Structures are given as C-alpha cells and as structure tokens.
C-alpha cells in the first residue's frame, strides 16, 4: 500500500475544516432566519463554499433544508462547486503523487 502524499493530508484537513465551519454557519443562518435575526450574508456562504466548504454546505442544505428553494443562490453555489473542483483537479494534476 502506498502512502498518501503530505499535501493530500493537508488538503483533506482543509476541506474537512472548511466544511465544518460552513455547516455551522448554515445552521446559524437557518436559526437566524427562523428567529428573524441578522442573517449570514449569501456572499459569505458562497465564499466558504468556494474555499472548500462546499461539502459542508451541501450537507447543511440537505439536512437543514436551508437555501434549497432560491434558484439564484443554488446557481451560484453549484458554480462555486464546479470552480472549486476544477482548481482542485488542476492542483492534483501538477503535484507529484509520491
């Protein structure tokens, strides 16, 4: 069995951390929406998704049923996912696997 390159460990840690933070902010925003308090901006949620938190955002959308109805938000969200995956794919393509 081959060992995972160090940079891959860092990438996984980055995505896990960003996803947890993003999930928590989605939950915070959902609660704020229910209680009619100040919300987390959509721009912030999109930036977090773009920076690697999109798996956490996707989980939050499914589990919390939050940000699933607004078409304009969903379009931008999926654009951030595609852009993030493209950049990640480019990084992995140029980095050595050993």
ChimeraX attribute file (.defattr): number of C-alpha atoms within 10 A of each C-alpha:
attribute: neighborCount
match mode: 1-to-1
recipient: residues
	/A:1	3
	/A:2	6
	/A:3	7
	/A:4	10
	/A:5	12
	/A:6	10
	/A:7	13
	/A:8	13
	/A:9	11
	/A:10	11
	/A:11	13
	/A:12	12
	/A:13	12
	/A:14	14
	/A:15	19
	/A:16	16
	/A:17	15
	/A:18	22
	/A:19	24
	/A:20	18
	/A:21	16
	/A:22	28
	/A:23	26
	/A:24	15
	/A:25	21
	/A:26	26
	/A:27	20
	/A:28	13
	/A:29	22
	/A:30	21
	/A:31	16
	/A:32	14
	/A:33	14
	/A:34	8
	/A:35	10
	/A:36	10
	/A:37	11
	/A:38	10
	/A:39	15
	/A:40	16
	/A:41	10
	/A:42	15
	/A:43	11
	/A:44	12
	/A:45	21
	/A:46	22
	/A:47	15
	/A:48	21
	/A:49	27
	/A:50	21
	/A:51	18
	/A:52	24
	/A:53	26
	/A:54	28
	/A:55	18
	/A:56	24
	/A:57	28
	/A:58	22
	/A:59	17
	/A:60	23
	/A:61	18
	/A:62	12
	/A:63	11
	/A:64	15
	/A:65	13
	/A:66	19
	/A:67	19
	/A:68	13
	/A:69	10
	/A:70	9
	/A:71	10
	/A:72	8
	/A:73	16
	/A:74	14
	/A:75	11
	/A:76	16
	/A:77	22
	/A:78	16
	/A:79	15
	/A:80	21
	/A:81	21
	/A:82	14
	/A:83	14
	/A:84	18
	/A:85	15
	/A:86	12
	/A:87	12
	/A:88	13
	/A:89	12
	/A:90	11
	/A:91	11
	/A:92	13
	/A:93	10
	/A:94	8
	/A:95	12
	/A:96	9
	/A:97	13
	/A:98	8
